[in-house]
């Protein structure tokens, strides 16, 4: 199985360190190194995107994938997941009576 929780954690942490700026090739190479291969990295990026934790920038082609690194970014849900505090909605919804 290509789904890897440690890799997913690394992906989200790297993207959170870049946020709100664009992701660049210099950050891509260490991510690819951690993943071991492109297919594993793509599988985990797509998985995290399906859970709305990031926007992958991946376009599926006939035999491969294209990745627009300028679109690869962590979402507010991804940041809230890392912060593990329930997010802004939990803070705004807190009862202050």
C-alpha positions as CSV (number, residue, x, y, z in Angstrom):
1,X,0.0,0.0,0.0
2,X,1.3,3.4,-0.9
3,X,-0.6,5.3,1.7
4,X,1.8,6.4,4.4
5,X,0.9,8.4,7.5
6,X,4.5,9.5,8.2
7,X,4.8,10.8,4.7
8,X,1.4,12.5,5.0
9,X,2.5,14.2,8.1
10,X,5.7,15.4,6.4
11,X,3.8,16.7,3.4
12,X,1.5,18.7,5.6
13,X,4.3,20.1,7.8
14,X,6.3,21.1,4.7
15,X,3.3,22.8,3.2
16,X,2.5,24.6,6.4
17,X,6.0,26.0,6.6
18,X,5.7,27.4,3.1
19,X,2.1,28.8,3.7
20,X,0.9,31.3,2.5
21,X,3.6,31.4,-0.2
22,X,3.7,29.3,-3.3
23,X,5.4,25.9,-3.2
24,X,8.5,25.7,-5.4
25,X,10.7,23.1,-6.9
26,X,13.2,23.5,-4.1
27,X,10.6,22.1,-1.7
28,X,9.5,19.4,-4.1
29,X,12.8,17.5,-4.2
30,X,13.0,16.9,-0.4
31,X,9.3,15.7,-0.5
32,X,10.1,13.3,-3.3
33,X,13.1,12.1,-1.4
34,X,11.0,11.3,1.7
35,X,8.4,9.6,-0.4
36,X,10.9,7.4,-2.2
37,X,9.1,7.6,-5.6
38,X,6.7,9.8,-7.5
39,X,3.8,7.3,-7.4
40,X,3.9,7.1,-3.6
41,X,4.0,10.9,-3.3
42,X,1.2,11.3,-5.8
43,X,-1.0,8.7,-4.0
44,X,-0.6,10.5,-0.7
45,X,-1.1,13.9,-2.1
46,X,-4.4,12.7,-3.8
47,X,-5.5,11.0,-0.5
48,X,-4.9,14.2,1.5
49,X,-6.7,16.2,-1.2
50,X,-9.7,13.9,-1.0
51,X,-9.9,14.8,2.7
52,X,-9.6,18.5,1.8
53,X,-6.4,18.9,3.8
54,X,-4.5,20.3,0.7
55,X,-4.9,21.2,-2.9
56,X,-2.6,18.9,-4.9
57,X,-2.2,20.7,-8.2
58,X,-2.3,17.2,-9.8
59,X,-3.9,16.7,-13.2
60,X,-4.4,13.1,-14.3
61,X,-3.1,12.4,-17.8
62,X,-3.4,9.2,-19.9
63,X,-0.3,7.5,-18.6
64,X,1.0,9.8,-15.9
65,X,0.3,12.9,-13.7
66,X,1.1,16.5,-14.2
67,X,1.8,18.5,-11.0
68,X,1.4,22.3,-11.0
69,X,3.6,23.2,-8.0
70,X,2.1,26.7,-8.0
71,X,-1.3,25.1,-7.0
72,X,0.1,22.7,-4.3
73,X,-0.8,24.2,-1.0
74,X,-2.2,23.3,2.4
75,X,-5.8,24.3,3.1
76,X,-7.4,25.8,6.2
77,X,-8.5,22.3,7.2
78,X,-4.9,21.0,6.8
79,X,-3.6,23.8,9.1
80,X,-6.4,23.2,11.6
81,X,-5.6,19.4,11.5
82,X,-1.9,20.2,12.3
83,X,-2.8,22.6,15.1
84,X,-5.2,20.1,16.6
85,X,-7.3,22.8,18.2
86,X,-10.6,22.4,16.4
87,X,-9.9,25.3,14.2
88,X,-11.4,28.8,13.9
89,X,-15.0,27.4,13.8
90,X,-14.5,25.8,17.2
91,X,-13.1,29.0,18.6
92,X,-15.9,31.2,17.1
93,X,-18.5,28.7,18.2
94,X,-17.2,28.6,21.8
95,X,-19.9,29.6,24.3
96,X,-18.7,32.7,26.1
97,X,-21.6,33.1,28.5
